[in-house]
Amino acid sequence: MKSTRSSIEELITTYQDVNSSQIDDLAEEPSPLEFMRYVARNRPFVVRKGASDWYACRKWSAGFLKEEVGHEMVQVAVTPFGNADSIVDTNEGPLFVKPHETSAPFSAVLSKIQSQEINPSTYKGHTHYLQTQNDNLRNEYATLFSTSKIPDSIPFARIALQKPPEAINFWLGNSKSVTALHKDPYENIYVQVLGKKHFVLLPPVEAPVVGEKWVRSGTYVPSPSSPPSSPPSPSSTPHPVDLNSEYTLAPTPDIPPHTLPFATYDPDSPLDTATPFSHLSKPLRVTLEPGDMLYLPALWYHKVSQTCDDEGICCAINYWYDMDFSGSFWCMAGFVRGVGTAVCGQGREKEMEMDEGES
C-alpha cells in the first residue's frame, strides 16, 4: 500500500510533468475568455509592456510623486533589515514579525528610501517600505489615483471574473525590502511602474514543500537607542516616530499571544531551509520590467525582491480580485496543505500544543 509521503511526492512530480516549467509570456492582454482559461488552470502569465501606455508608467518619477503627494501623511512599514512579515529567530523562539508602522510625510519617507539605496555606506537608519495592503491607492493615495488616471479595474479581469477589484495597492520601496514566501486568496494582477520586481513562484500543489510551521506572532517595537528597563508592549497604541531619530526595533511577541502558520522554506536558500519535500520543488522565476503586467493566480506561493531604478526607488501597483471559493479548488488546496503539514509534524495538533504551553 502506498504511503502518504510517496503519494505527496507523486502528486508534486505529476503536476510538474503535465505543466510547463516556464511562465507564459504574452505579447498583448488576453481576452476575458483567454484570461478565464488561465484562472481555471490556476497558471500565471506575463503581459510584456501590457501597461506601458498607462499614465503612471509614462510620467511617474521620484520628482513627480513628491510633487503630487509629498506633503501628505502616509503609513510606512519600518524594519531593521527590510524583513517585514517574516520569521525571525529570537530569545523567545521563532516569531512571525510584522513591521513597525508609523506615519510620516510622503516626502520624508521617499527621501529615506532613496538615501538608503543611493548612499548605502553613509546611510544610518532602518528600511522603509510603503506597503499598506488595504486598498491604499483608492484611499491613502486617492489624489495620486485620480491625477494619474489609474484604471479602477483591469478590463479583461473585470469581465471574466464579473467583479471589481477588492483592493488596488500602491507599493514603493528599495532593494533592501524583500517579501518572504507566502500566498494570498486573490487573483492578483501586478503592474510594475518603476524599477524591477523579481518573483519566485510555487504552485499550490507544492504546499507540502514550503514547511509551514505554527509560530507566535510578533511586532517590531521601537525603543530609544539606550534600551529601556522593560520592553514596550506591541499592544500599546503606536506613536509616530521621527524617521531621522535614533532608535532600535526589537521583535516583540504580541499580547495576547497568537499563533499562525507560515512558510519556512526559502527557495533562494534551499539547502539552509530544506524541508522533507523541498528537493522536489521546481520554482518558477520571472522579472518584471517597467510596464509589465503579471497575473499571479490565487494561492500561489511567492517571494518578491526588487531592483531600483536610477533614482533609487521601485514602485508598483497591484489589483486584488477575490478568488472564487466555490467548486473544488479551494477545498483541494487546503487538503493538500493540511496533509503536507501533518506528514511534516506541523499540523493543527502542533498549534494546540503551543497554545497550551502559553496558557
NUNU-205621 format. One record per residue (C-alpha): residue in three letters; x negated, y negated, z negated. Coordinates in Angstrom, 1 decimal. Each point is the difference from the previous one (the first is absolute). Example, Ala and Ser with C-alpha at 12.3 -4.5 7.8 and 13.67 -1.06 7.14 Angstrom:
<lumfis>
+-----+--------+--------+--------+
: res :     px :     py :     pz :
+-----+--------+--------+--------+
: ALA :  -12.3 :    4.5 :   -7.8 :
: SER :   -1.4 :   -3.4 :    0.7 :
+-----+--------+--------+--------+
</lumfis>
This chain:
<lumfis>
+-----+--------+--------+--------+
: res :     px :     py :     pz :
+-----+--------+--------+--------+
: MET :    0.0 :    0.0 :    0.0 :
: LYS :   -1.4 :   -3.4 :    1.0 :
: SER :   -1.0 :   -2.2 :   -2.9 :
: THR :    1.3 :   -3.6 :   -0.5 :
: ARG :   -3.5 :   -1.4 :    0.6 :
: SER :   -0.4 :    1.8 :    3.3 :
: SER :    3.5 :   -1.1 :    1.1 :
: ILE :   -1.0 :   -3.6 :   -0.7 :
: GLU :   -3.2 :    0.4 :    2.0 :
: GLU :    1.9 :    1.5 :    2.9 :
: LEU :    2.5 :   -2.9 :   -0.1 :
: ILE :   -2.7 :   -2.6 :    0.3 :
: THR :   -2.0 :    1.8 :    2.7 :
: THR :    3.1 :    0.8 :    2.0 :
: TYR :    1.0 :   -3.7 :   -0.1 :
: GLN :   -3.4 :   -1.0 :    1.2 :
: ASP :    0.0 :    2.6 :    2.8 :
: VAL :    3.3 :   -1.3 :    1.5 :
: ASN :   -0.6 :   -3.8 :   -0.5 :
: SER :   -2.6 :   -2.3 :    1.6 :
: SER :   -3.2 :   -0.9 :   -1.9 :
: GLN :    0.3 :   -3.5 :    1.4 :
: ILE :    2.4 :   -2.9 :   -0.5 :
: ASP :    1.9 :   -0.9 :    3.2 :
: ASP :   -1.1 :   -3.3 :    1.5 :
: LEU :    2.8 :   -1.7 :    1.9 :
: ALA :   -0.5 :   -2.7 :    2.6 :
: GLU :    3.4 :   -1.7 :   -0.8 :
: GLU :    2.7 :    0.1 :   -2.6 :
: PRO :    2.1 :    3.2 :    0.1 :
: SER :    3.7 :   -0.1 :    0.8 :
: PRO :    2.4 :    0.6 :   -2.9 :
: LEU :    0.5 :    3.6 :    1.3 :
: GLU :   -3.8 :    0.6 :    0.3 :
: PHE :   -0.5 :   -1.4 :   -3.5 :
: MET :    2.7 :    2.2 :   -1.5 :
: ARG :   -1.8 :    3.0 :    1.5 :
: TYR :   -3.2 :   -1.0 :   -2.0 :
: VAL :    2.2 :   -0.4 :   -3.1 :
: ALA :    1.6 :    3.4 :    0.5 :
: ARG :   -3.5 :    1.6 :    0.3 :
: ASN :   -1.4 :   -2.2 :   -2.8 :
: ARG :   -3.0 :   -0.8 :    2.1 :
: PRO :   -1.9 :   -3.4 :    0.1 :
: PHE :   -0.9 :   -2.1 :    3.0 :
: VAL :   -1.8 :   -3.3 :    0.8 :
: VAL :    1.1 :   -2.6 :    2.5 :
: ARG :   -3.2 :   -1.7 :    1.0 :
: LYS :    0.5 :   -3.8 :    0.2 :
: GLY :    3.7 :    0.6 :   -0.6 :
: ALA :    0.3 :   -3.2 :   -2.0 :
: SER :   -2.7 :   -2.0 :    1.8 :
: ASP :    2.6 :   -2.5 :    1.2 :
: TRP :    1.4 :   -0.7 :   -3.5 :
: TYR :   -0.5 :   -3.6 :   -1.2 :
: ALA :   -1.9 :    1.3 :   -3.1 :
: CYS :   -2.4 :    2.0 :    2.1 :
: ARG :   -0.7 :   -3.0 :    2.3 :
: LYS :   -0.1 :   -2.8 :   -2.6 :
: TRP :   -0.9 :    1.3 :   -3.5 :
: SER :   -3.4 :   -0.8 :   -1.4 :
: ALA :   -1.3 :   -0.9 :   -3.5 :
: GLY :    0.5 :   -3.7 :    0.8 :
: PHE :    3.5 :    0.5 :    1.4 :
: LEU :    1.2 :    2.0 :   -3.1 :
: LYS :   -1.6 :   -2.6 :   -2.3 :
: GLU :    1.8 :   -2.8 :    1.8 :
: GLU :    3.4 :    1.8 :   -0.1 :
: VAL :    0.1 :    1.4 :   -3.5 :
: GLY :   -3.2 :   -1.1 :   -1.7 :
: HIS :    1.8 :   -2.0 :   -2.7 :
: GLU :    2.5 :    2.8 :   -0.9 :
: MET :   -0.3 :    2.2 :   -3.1 :
: VAL :   -0.4 :    3.7 :    0.9 :
: GLN :   -0.3 :    3.2 :   -1.9 :
: VAL :   -3.5 :    1.6 :    0.3 :
: ALA :   -1.2 :    3.4 :   -1.0 :
: VAL :   -3.4 :   -0.2 :   -1.8 :
: THR :   -2.3 :    3.0 :   -0.6 :
: PRO :   -3.7 :    0.3 :   -0.8 :
: PHE :   -0.8 :    2.2 :    3.0 :
: GLY :    2.8 :   -0.3 :    2.5 :
: ASN :    1.6 :    3.2 :   -1.4 :
: ALA :    3.6 :   -1.0 :   -0.7 :
: ASP :    2.4 :    2.9 :   -0.5 :
: SER :   -2.6 :    2.7 :   -0.3 :
: ILE :   -1.3 :    2.5 :   -2.6 :
: VAL :   -2.8 :   -1.3 :   -2.3 :
: ASP :   -1.9 :    2.1 :   -2.5 :
: THR :    0.1 :   -1.6 :   -3.5 :
: ASN :   -0.7 :    1.0 :   -3.6 :
: GLU :    3.8 :    0.7 :   -0.2 :
: GLY :   -0.3 :    2.5 :    2.9 :
: PRO :    0.9 :   -0.6 :    3.6 :
: LEU :    2.5 :   -2.9 :    0.5 :
: PHE :    2.0 :   -1.1 :    3.0 :
: VAL :   -0.8 :   -3.7 :   -0.3 :
: LYS :    2.0 :   -2.8 :    1.5 :
: PRO :   -1.6 :   -3.3 :    0.7 :
: HIS :    0.2 :   -3.1 :   -2.2 :
: GLU :    2.5 :   -2.3 :    1.6 :
: THR :   -0.1 :   -3.7 :   -0.4 :
: SER :    1.1 :   -3.1 :    2.0 :
: ALA :   -2.1 :   -2.6 :    1.6 :
: PRO :    0.1 :   -2.4 :    2.9 :
: PHE :   -0.4 :    1.8 :    3.4 :
: SER :   -3.0 :   -2.2 :    0.9 :
: ALA :   -1.8 :    1.0 :   -3.2 :
: VAL :    0.6 :    3.7 :    0.7 :
: LEU :   -1.1 :   -0.3 :    3.6 :
: SER :   -3.2 :   -1.7 :   -1.1 :
: LYS :   -0.8 :    2.8 :   -2.4 :
: ILE :    0.7 :    2.7 :    2.6 :
: GLN :   -2.2 :   -1.8 :    2.6 :
: SER :   -2.8 :   -0.7 :   -2.4 :
: GLN :   -0.4 :    3.6 :   -1.1 :
: GLU :   -0.1 :    1.2 :    3.6 :
: ILE :   -2.3 :   -2.7 :    1.4 :
: ASN :   -2.3 :   -0.6 :   -2.9 :
: PRO :   -0.2 :    3.3 :   -1.9 :
: SER :   -3.4 :   -0.6 :   -1.5 :
: THR :    1.1 :   -3.2 :   -1.8 :
: TYR :    3.7 :    0.8 :   -0.6 :
: LYS :    1.0 :    0.5 :   -3.6 :
: GLY :    3.4 :    1.2 :   -0.9 :
: HIS :    2.5 :    2.7 :    0.7 :
: THR :    1.7 :    1.2 :    3.2 :
: HIS :    3.2 :   -1.7 :    1.0 :
: TYR :    2.7 :    1.4 :    2.3 :
: LEU :    3.3 :   -1.4 :    1.1 :
: GLN :    2.0 :    3.2 :    0.0 :
: THR :    3.3 :   -0.5 :   -1.7 :
: GLN :    2.1 :    2.8 :    1.6 :
: ASN :    3.4 :   -1.6 :   -0.7 :
: ASP :    1.1 :   -1.4 :    3.3 :
: ASN :   -2.3 :   -2.9 :   -0.7 :
: LEU :    0.0 :   -1.4 :    3.6 :
: ARG :    3.7 :   -0.8 :   -0.2 :
: ASN :   -0.3 :   -1.3 :   -3.6 :
: GLU :   -3.3 :   -1.1 :   -1.3 :
: TYR :   -1.3 :   -0.9 :    3.5 :
: ALA :    3.4 :   -1.1 :    1.4 :
: THR :   -1.6 :   -3.2 :    1.4 :
: LEU :   -2.6 :    2.1 :    1.9 :
: PHE :    2.7 :    2.4 :    1.1 :
: SER :    2.1 :   -2.8 :    1.5 :
: THR :   -2.7 :   -2.3 :    1.5 :
: SER :   -1.9 :    2.9 :    1.6 :
: LYS :    3.1 :    1.5 :    1.6 :
: ILE :   -0.6 :    3.5 :   -1.6 :
: PRO :    2.5 :    2.5 :    1.5 :
: ASP :    2.6 :    0.9 :   -2.6 :
: SER :   -0.1 :    3.6 :    1.3 :
: ILE :   -1.8 :    2.2 :    2.5 :
: PRO :    2.6 :    0.4 :    2.8 :
: PHE :   -0.7 :    3.7 :    0.9 :
: ALA :    0.0 :    0.9 :   -3.7 :
: ARG :    3.2 :   -2.0 :   -0.8 :
: ILE :    1.9 :    1.6 :    2.9 :
: ALA :   -1.2 :    3.6 :   -0.6 :
: LEU :    0.4 :   -0.1 :   -3.8 :
: GLN :    3.1 :   -2.1 :    0.1 :
: LYS :   -1.1 :   -2.1 :   -3.0 :
: PRO :   -2.1 :   -3.1 :   -0.7 :
: PRO :   -3.3 :    0.3 :   -1.9 :
: GLU :    0.2 :    0.4 :   -3.7 :
: ALA :   -3.1 :   -2.2 :   -0.4 :
: ILE :   -2.4 :   -2.1 :    2.1 :
: ASN :   -3.3 :   -0.4 :   -1.8 :
: PHE :   -3.0 :   -2.3 :    0.5 :
: TRP :   -3.5 :    1.3 :   -0.8 :
: LEU :   -3.1 :   -2.1 :   -0.4 :
: GLY :   -3.4 :    1.1 :   -1.4 :
: ASN :   -3.6 :    0.9 :    0.8 :
: SER :   -2.1 :    3.1 :    0.5 :
: LYS :   -0.4 :    0.6 :   -3.7 :
: SER :    3.7 :    1.0 :   -0.4 :
: VAL :    0.7 :    3.7 :    0.8 :
: THR :    3.4 :    1.6 :   -0.4 :
: ALA :   -0.3 :    3.5 :   -1.5 :
: LEU :    1.7 :    3.0 :    1.6 :
: HIS :    3.7 :   -0.1 :   -0.6 :
: LYS :    3.4 :    0.4 :    1.8 :
: ASP :    3.2 :   -2.1 :    0.4 :
: PRO :    3.6 :    1.0 :    0.7 :
: TYR :    0.2 :   -2.4 :    2.9 :
: GLU :   -0.3 :    0.0 :    3.8 :
: ASN :   -2.8 :   -2.6 :    0.1 :
: ILE :   -0.8 :   -2.3 :    3.0 :
: TYR :   -3.4 :   -1.6 :   -0.7 :
: VAL :   -1.2 :   -3.0 :    2.0 :
: GLN :   -3.6 :   -1.1 :   -0.2 :
: VAL :   -0.5 :   -3.8 :    0.3 :
: LEU :   -3.5 :   -0.9 :   -1.0 :
: GLY :   -3.0 :    2.3 :   -0.6 :
: LYS :    0.3 :    3.8 :    0.2 :
: LYS :    1.6 :    2.7 :   -2.1 :
: HIS :   -1.3 :    3.5 :   -0.2 :
: PHE :    2.6 :    2.7 :   -0.8 :
: VAL :   -0.7 :    3.6 :   -1.0 :
: LEU :    3.3 :    2.0 :    0.3 :
: LEU :    1.1 :    3.4 :   -1.3 :
: PRO :    3.4 :    1.5 :    0.9 :
: PRO :    2.5 :    0.9 :   -2.7 :
: VAL :   -0.7 :    3.7 :    0.7 :
: GLU :   -3.5 :   -0.6 :   -1.5 :
: ALA :    1.5 :   -1.0 :   -3.4 :
: PRO :   -1.7 :    3.0 :   -1.7 :
: VAL :   -3.3 :   -1.5 :    1.3 :
: VAL :    0.1 :   -3.3 :   -1.9 :
: GLY :   -0.3 :    1.4 :   -3.5 :
: GLU :    2.9 :   -1.9 :   -1.6 :
: LYS :   -0.4 :   -0.2 :   -3.8 :
: TRP :    2.2 :   -1.4 :   -2.7 :
: VAL :   -1.9 :   -3.0 :   -1.5 :
: ARG :    0.8 :   -2.7 :   -2.4 :
: SER :    0.7 :   -3.4 :    1.5 :
: GLY :   -2.0 :   -3.1 :   -1.0 :
: THR :   -0.6 :   -3.6 :    1.0 :
: TYR :   -3.1 :   -2.1 :    0.3 :
: VAL :    0.3 :   -2.5 :   -2.9 :
: PRO :   -2.1 :   -3.2 :   -0.1 :
: SER :   -2.0 :   -1.0 :   -3.0 :
: PRO :   -2.7 :   -2.7 :   -0.6 :
: SER :   -3.6 :    0.8 :    0.9 :
: SER :   -0.6 :    0.7 :   -3.7 :
: PRO :    2.3 :    3.0 :   -0.8 :
: PRO :    2.8 :   -0.6 :   -2.6 :
: SER :    0.2 :    2.1 :   -3.1 :
: SER :    2.8 :    2.1 :    1.4 :
: PRO :    1.0 :    0.3 :    3.7 :
: PRO :    3.1 :   -1.9 :    1.1 :
: SER :    3.1 :    1.9 :    0.8 :
: PRO :    1.0 :    0.3 :    3.7 :
: SER :    3.7 :   -0.1 :   -1.1 :
: SER :   -0.4 :   -3.6 :   -1.1 :
: THR :    1.1 :   -2.8 :    2.3 :
: PRO :   -2.9 :   -0.8 :    2.5 :
: HIS :   -1.3 :   -3.6 :    0.1 :
: PRO :   -1.5 :   -1.6 :    3.0 :
: VAL :   -3.8 :    0.2 :    0.0 :
: ASP :   -2.3 :   -2.6 :    1.4 :
: LEU :   -1.6 :    1.8 :    3.0 :
: ASN :   -3.3 :   -1.7 :   -0.7 :
: SER :   -0.2 :    0.8 :   -3.7 :
: GLU :   -2.1 :    2.8 :   -1.3 :
: TYR :    1.9 :    3.0 :   -1.3 :
: THR :   -0.2 :    3.7 :    0.0 :
: LEU :    2.7 :    2.5 :    1.1 :
: ALA :    0.5 :    3.0 :   -2.1 :
: PRO :    2.0 :    3.0 :    1.1 :
: THR :    2.6 :    0.3 :   -2.8 :
: PRO :    2.6 :    2.8 :   -0.5 :
: ASP :    3.6 :   -1.3 :    0.5 :
: ILE :    2.2 :   -0.2 :   -3.1 :
: PRO :    2.3 :    1.9 :   -0.4 :
: PRO :   -2.0 :    2.9 :    1.6 :
: HIS :    1.1 :    1.0 :    3.5 :
: THR :   -1.4 :    2.8 :    2.3 :
: LEU :    0.3 :    0.3 :    3.7 :
: PRO :   -1.4 :    2.3 :    2.8 :
: PHE :   -2.7 :   -1.4 :    2.2 :
: ALA :   -2.4 :    1.4 :    2.6 :
: THR :   -3.6 :    0.7 :   -1.2 :
: TYR :   -1.4 :    1.0 :    3.4 :
: ASP :   -2.1 :   -2.6 :    1.9 :
: PRO :   -0.3 :    1.0 :    3.7 :
: ASP :   -3.1 :   -2.2 :    0.2 :
: SER :   -1.7 :    1.9 :   -2.8 :
: PRO :    1.3 :    3.5 :    0.5 :
: LEU :   -2.8 :    1.8 :   -1.8 :
: ASP :    0.2 :   -2.2 :   -3.1 :
: THR :    3.8 :    0.3 :   -0.2 :
: ALA :    0.5 :    3.5 :    1.2 :
: THR :    3.3 :    1.8 :   -0.7 :
: PRO :    1.0 :    3.6 :    0.4 :
: PHE :    1.4 :   -0.7 :    3.5 :
: SER :   -2.1 :   -3.0 :    1.1 :
: HIS :   -2.2 :    2.1 :    2.2 :
: LEU :    3.0 :    0.4 :    2.3 :
: SER :    0.7 :   -3.7 :    0.5 :
: LYS :   -0.5 :   -1.6 :    3.4 :
: PRO :    0.6 :   -3.7 :   -0.6 :
: LEU :    1.0 :   -2.3 :    2.9 :
: ARG :   -1.9 :   -3.2 :    0.2 :
: VAL :    1.0 :   -3.2 :    1.8 :
: THR :   -1.3 :   -3.6 :    0.0 :
: LEU :    2.4 :   -2.9 :    0.7 :
: GLU :   -1.3 :   -3.0 :    1.9 :
: PRO :    1.7 :   -3.4 :    0.0 :
: GLY :    3.4 :    0.4 :    1.8 :
: ASP :    0.2 :    3.7 :   -0.4 :
: MET :    3.2 :    1.6 :   -1.4 :
: LEU :   -0.1 :    3.3 :   -2.0 :
: TYR :    3.0 :    2.3 :   -0.7 :
: LEU :   -0.7 :    1.7 :   -3.3 :
: PRO :    2.7 :    2.7 :   -0.6 :
: ALA :    1.7 :    0.5 :   -3.3 :
: LEU :   -1.9 :    2.0 :   -2.7 :
: TRP :   -3.3 :    0.0 :    1.9 :
: TYR :   -2.9 :   -0.4 :   -2.4 :
: HIS :   -2.2 :   -2.9 :    1.0 :
: LYS :   -3.2 :   -1.6 :   -1.2 :
: VAL :   -0.7 :   -3.5 :    1.3 :
: SER :   -3.2 :   -2.1 :    0.2 :
: GLN :   -0.7 :   -3.1 :    1.9 :
: THR :   -2.6 :   -2.1 :    1.9 :
: CYS :    0.2 :   -3.8 :    0.0 :
: ASP :   -0.1 :   -2.4 :    2.9 :
: ASP :   -2.6 :   -2.7 :    0.2 :
: GLU :    1.9 :   -2.1 :   -2.5 :
: GLY :   -0.3 :    2.6 :   -2.7 :
: ILE :    3.6 :    1.2 :   -0.1 :
: CYS :    2.2 :    2.9 :    1.1 :
: CYS :    3.7 :   -0.6 :    0.5 :
: ALA :    3.0 :    2.2 :    1.0 :
: ILE :    3.8 :    0.2 :   -0.1 :
: ASN :    2.0 :    3.2 :   -0.5 :
: TYR :    3.6 :    1.0 :    0.3 :
: TRP :    1.5 :    2.6 :   -2.3 :
: TYR :    3.1 :    1.8 :    1.1 :
: ASP :    1.6 :    2.4 :   -2.5 :
: MET :   -0.5 :    3.6 :    1.0 :
: ASP :    3.1 :    2.2 :    0.6 :
: PHE :    0.3 :    2.3 :   -3.1 :
: SER :    2.7 :    2.1 :    1.6 :
: GLY :   -0.8 :    3.1 :    2.0 :
: SER :   -2.8 :    2.4 :   -1.0 :
: PHE :   -3.2 :   -2.0 :    0.3 :
: TRP :    0.0 :   -1.8 :   -3.4 :
: CYS :    0.9 :    3.2 :   -1.8 :
: MET :   -2.5 :    2.2 :    1.8 :
: ALA :   -2.8 :   -2.6 :   -0.5 :
: GLY :    0.8 :    0.0 :   -3.7 :
: PHE :   -0.1 :    3.8 :   -0.1 :
: VAL :   -3.4 :    0.2 :    1.6 :
: ARG :   -1.3 :   -2.7 :   -2.3 :
: GLY :    1.4 :    1.8 :   -3.1 :
: VAL :   -1.3 :    3.4 :    1.0 :
: GLY :   -3.4 :   -1.4 :    0.7 :
: THR :   -0.3 :   -1.8 :   -3.4 :
: ALA :    1.3 :    3.1 :   -1.8 :
: VAL :   -2.6 :    2.2 :    1.6 :
: CYS :   -2.7 :   -2.5 :   -1.0 :
: GLY :    1.3 :   -0.1 :   -3.6 :
: GLN :    1.3 :   -3.6 :    0.2 :
: GLY :    3.8 :    0.5 :    0.1 :
: ARG :    2.7 :   -1.4 :   -2.2 :
: GLU :   -1.1 :    2.2 :   -2.9 :
: LYS :   -3.3 :   -2.0 :   -0.1 :
: GLU :    2.0 :   -3.2 :   -0.2 :
: MET :    2.0 :    1.3 :   -2.9 :
: GLU :   -3.2 :    1.1 :   -1.8 :
: MET :   -1.4 :   -3.6 :    0.4 :
: ASP :    3.2 :   -1.6 :   -1.3 :
: GLU :    0.1 :    2.3 :   -3.0 :
: GLY :   -3.6 :   -0.8 :   -0.8 :
: GLU :    0.9 :   -3.7 :    0.0 :
: SER :    3.0 :    0.3 :   -2.3 :
+-----+--------+--------+--------+
</lumfis>
